[in-house]
């Protein structure tokens, strides 16, 4: 976007307020006209009052001046109220437009951006753009009239000194243009550095758990100092430039005033000019030089607004999801088909290639495959979060891209391993702004295995930011309850039981034969049960189901600011099952915001590789294979007898295979230990443990 287009966009923000702007300008014109009278009154006070000794005239003109100032004050209050209203309305309008657009932007926009970065960019841009309604901008409109009146007043008093004043105008113009050009360059740099800092800040706060666990606070503090100082230095430059701009303007004005005093004094001594006329001349000269400064400063002001305007409208021009046009077809429940479907996130790196799958109406289909094989990507395509590179997806024979998007998505419910919960009540997170009776909500909670938890709290229990007050299993149960109450004809389970206990898992699997019997169900899983149905911290490494990855390379996320040779990194990648993926990309592959470019299993393998290269004596696995495929799971379990043989390993799991490898099993229920020992002893003697094992292979 060119500067002229940006200015046109800015002026377009004011077009809905033409009547109010006309009133503001009228107020400014009246104020200007009244102000033009002040120098003449002051001249009379000086020449005829003080020097001429006319006391009565002096008092009258002083009172007259006071009344004019009071009228100007009232007009300014009216004008300022209207201006503030315009500014507030523009700010709200821009914020509303950007929010609505943000909610409709295609999903790939969020891959390498975090919420802090997005929020910072929008707020900074809107704040700068709103300044188009600042007092100074409107004031400039009336300055032309003030300047004309001032020049007339100057010529009336003395044409010789008037020419001297006019000679200062081009000097000021050159200086102001220089400052405006310099400010635009610094503002561009400031916006870029602020955007980088906001992205880094959001990335770091999102990974605060990893910062603590790997003891990299000092590294992050060094990064903070580098990035924040860069922003502050640009801000300092802008502030100093503003000071230089103001100081230069004041010097020019004072230089002009000094010359007027000297030349005016000579004219007074020669009886060619009165003392009052000299003071009036100084005031009128300010009416000329002041507007010139204001008019030239518009360029200086716009140099700070235009970069934000460009970025804002570039953001607003980003492509939105399509599918809500009137010409779209209403969806109907039927067979879902993938026809010659291909997709890639990056050019020449296909994730899916010529995929043909049919999901008959009411069928139960399980998708299995290695991590990174494209299972979750396929689900994203079904939800129209991304569009196929080639091929199509049809529902009842109609390409889903031709269906009304909102209605189509209402037909599909997703129970995901990565469910997001809003910082509100359990009820709100289940209902999702729909009016649903508590009776049906509780029925869904019972079916999802959430009822016991609800009985201990309530539906009004606030879950915290992204369900921070809940366990991973409880979050997934809320996702299932949400799907059940919305009664969508198509249900997608994306590792939906990866964090649930064995009782809840059986309960959920049983729904396939009851509540979900008539639904089309698509399941992504590694679990055999469902397949049958269709400092001190430096000594500890954690491999978690909730690993956070920084928006950097695979190497950086494994090394965590430590200098580790690629030979050892690749050895750890081989042991963690990540080597095949690395061979297709590289260690320099940027994983995206919190690993957005990776599957859940690939993220967990990076966590394991990280633990292996750091060689900590204590390793904690927190559901560390919940998202990995069966091949990788066996490979990881084998490490317990090799690379991890001499380590202290603590494992949190529901999986029976891992239990058999443990030197000691501690069984928890309701916050209490209900059994401890080795697998063989517990499976014989502990009733609670046997009950859990008898209910399925996974624990």
CORZINOR-V356701 format. One record per residue. RES is the residue in one small letter. PSI is psi in whole degrees, -180 to 180 (NA if undefined). Layout:
res;psi
RES;PSI
RES;PSI
This chain:
res;psi
x;130
x;164
x;-40
x;-40
x;-41
x;-43
x;-40
x;-41
x;-42
x;-47
x;-30
x;-24
x;-22
x;-8
x;-28
x;-4
x;30
x;-42
x;-44
x;-40
x;-39
x;-40
x;-43
x;-45
x;-39
x;-43
x;-42
x;-38
x;-42
x;-45
x;-43
x;-45
x;-44
x;-39
x;-30
x;-24
x;-24
x;-48
x;-39
x;-40
x;-42
x;-38
x;-42
x;-41
x;-43
x;-51
x;-45
x;-25
x;-70
x;-51
x;-42
x;-17
x;17
x;93
x;-44
x;-44
x;-40
x;-47
x;-43
x;-44
x;-32
x;-44
x;-41
x;-43
x;-42
x;-45
x;-41
x;-44
x;-39
x;-41
x;-43
x;-40
x;-44
x;-45
x;-41
x;-38
x;-45
x;-47
x;-43
x;-38
x;-45
x;-40
x;-42
x;-38
x;-44
x;-46
x;-45
x;-41
x;-40
x;-43
x;-44
x;-44
x;-46
x;-40
x;-43
x;-45
x;-44
x;-37
x;-47
x;-41
x;-41
x;-38
x;-16
x;-8
x;149
x;151
x;-30
x;-16
x;-33
x;-2
x;-46
x;23
x;144
x;171
x;-38
x;-43
x;-46
x;-47
x;-43
x;-49
x;-46
x;-46
x;-43
x;-47
x;-45
x;-40
x;-43
x;-42
x;-34
x;-23
x;-6
x;-22
x;15
x;161
x;-39
x;-35
x;-48
x;-34
x;-34
x;-35
x;-38
x;-8
x;-29
x;-43
x;-42
x;-41
x;-43
x;-46
x;-40
x;-43
x;-41
x;-46
x;-40
x;-45
x;-34
x;-40
x;-50
x;120
x;-29
x;-47
x;-26
x;-44
x;-38
x;-42
x;-43
x;-28
x;-22
x;-19
x;-51
x;-31
x;-47
x;-38
x;-45
x;-44
x;-46
x;-40
x;-40
x;-47
x;-39
x;-44
x;-42
x;-39
x;-39
x;-43
x;-45
x;-38
x;-41
x;-45
x;-40
x;-44
x;-43
x;-46
x;-37
x;-39
x;-43
x;-44
x;-44
x;-40
x;-45
x;-43
x;-48
x;-40
x;-41
x;-45
x;-39
x;-32
x;28
x;-31
x;-44
x;-36
x;-43
x;-47
x;-36
x;5
x;40
x;26
x;-44
x;-37
x;-44
x;-33
x;-37
x;-41
x;-41
x;-48
x;-44
x;-47
x;-42
x;-39
x;-34
x;-42
x;-46
x;-39
x;-38
x;-39
x;-41
x;-42
x;-42
x;-42
x;-43
x;-36
x;-40
x;-40
x;-45
x;-38
x;-46
x;-43
x;-44
x;-42
x;-44
x;-39
x;-44
x;-44
x;-45
x;-34
x;-43
x;-44
x;-41
x;-42
x;-39
x;-42
x;-45
x;-50
x;-40
x;-38
x;-42
x;-40
x;-35
x;-44
x;-30
x;7
x;27
x;-11
x;144
x;162
x;-44
x;-35
x;-36
x;-47
x;-39
x;-38
x;-42
x;-42
x;-46
x;-34
x;-34
x;-33
x;-22
x;-51
x;-33
x;-53
x;-38
x;-45
x;-45
x;-44
x;-46
x;-30
x;-15
x;-42
x;-40
x;-42
x;-47
x;-27
x;-23
x;-21
x;-39
x;-44
x;-40
x;-39
x;-44
x;-48
x;-39
x;-47
x;-23
x;-39
x;-44
x;-20
x;-7
x;143
x;134
x;164
x;142
x;153
x;8
x;15
x;157
x;-27
x;-8
x;156
x;144
x;132
x;154
x;153
x;125
x;-157
x;137
x;133
x;137
x;122
x;111
x;45
x;129
x;149
x;144
x;141
x;-35
x;150
x;136
x;15
x;81
x;132
x;-39
x;141
x;115
x;52
x;131
x;111
x;142
x;131
x;91
x;152
x;127
x;4
x;163
x;111
x;132
x;129
x;122
x;163
x;166
x;160
x;137
x;7
x;-5
x;11
x;-51
x;-33
x;-41
x;-40
x;-42
x;-37
x;-39
x;-33
x;1
x;31
x;-28
x;161
x;141
x;148
x;-38
x;166
x;-173
x;165
x;131
x;149
x;120
x;34
x;-6
x;132
x;127
x;-20
x;-14
x;0
x;154
x;117
x;-47
x;-45
x;-38
x;-46
x;-28
x;-18
x;-10
x;131
x;139
x;129
x;106
x;159
x;-17
x;40
x;141
x;130
x;137
x;156
x;70
x;-165
x;164
x;-41
x;-48
x;-39
x;-22
x;-46
x;-32
x;56
x;14
x;147
x;100
x;133
x;143
x;-27
x;-46
x;-33
x;-47
x;-34
x;-42
x;-38
x;-38
x;-45
x;-30
x;-6
x;15
x;-9
x;-40
x;-41
x;-43
x;-38
x;-26
x;-17
x;-113
x;172
x;-18
x;3
x;126
x;125
x;-11
x;175
x;117
x;42
x;34
x;-24
x;5
x;162
x;168
x;-40
x;-41
x;-37
x;-42
x;-32
x;-37
x;-40
x;-41
x;-44
x;-39
x;-45
x;-38
x;-43
x;-26
x;-14
x;41
x;146
x;-19
x;125
x;130
x;122
x;111
x;92
x;47
x;-16
x;20
x;-26
x;6
x;156
x;171
x;-36
x;-50
x;-35
x;-43
x;-40
x;-43
x;-43
x;-33
x;-25
x;-25
x;-25
x;-4
x;-93
x;-29
x;13
x;-40
x;0
x;158
x;117
x;126
x;125
x;127
x;122
x;163
x;2
x;128
x;-34
x;-45
x;-34
x;-35
x;-28
x;-23
x;NA
x;-125
x;-39
x;-31
x;-13
x;-4
x;133
x;139
x;128
x;106
x;159
x;-19
x;40
x;141
x;131
x;137
x;156
x;70
x;-165
x;166
x;-42
x;-49
x;-40
x;-22
x;-46
x;-32
x;56
x;11
x;147
x;100
x;132
x;143
x;-28
x;-45
x;-33
x;-47
x;-34
x;-42
x;-38
x;-38
x;-45
x;-31
x;-5
x;14
x;-9
x;-41
x;-42
x;-42
x;-39
x;-25
x;-18
x;-114
x;172
x;-17
x;2
x;124
x;125
x;-11
x;174
x;115
x;43
x;33
x;-23
x;5
x;161
x;169
x;-39
x;-40
x;-37
x;-43
x;-33
x;-36
x;-40
x;-40
x;-43
x;-39
x;-46
x;-38
x;-43
x;-27
x;-15
x;40
x;144
x;-19
x;126
x;130
x;121
x;111
x;92
x;46
x;-14
x;21
x;-26
x;6
x;155
x;170
x;-33
x;-50
x;-35
x;-44
x;-38
x;-43
x;-42
x;-33
x;-25
x;-25
x;-25
x;-2
x;-94
x;-27
x;11
x;-38
x;3
x;158
x;117
x;125
x;125
x;126
x;119
x;165
x;3
x;127
x;-35
x;-40
x;-34
x;-37
x;-22
x;-8
x;142
x;-29
x;136
x;130
x;121
x;125
x;144
x;125
x;37
x;4
x;152
x;121
x;5
x;146
x;149
x;-164
x;167
x;-49
x;-43
x;-45
x;-38
x;-18
x;-42
x;-22
x;111
x;-43
x;-42
x;-42
x;-39
x;-42
x;-42
x;-37
x;-20
x;-2
x;170
x;-33
x;142
x;NA
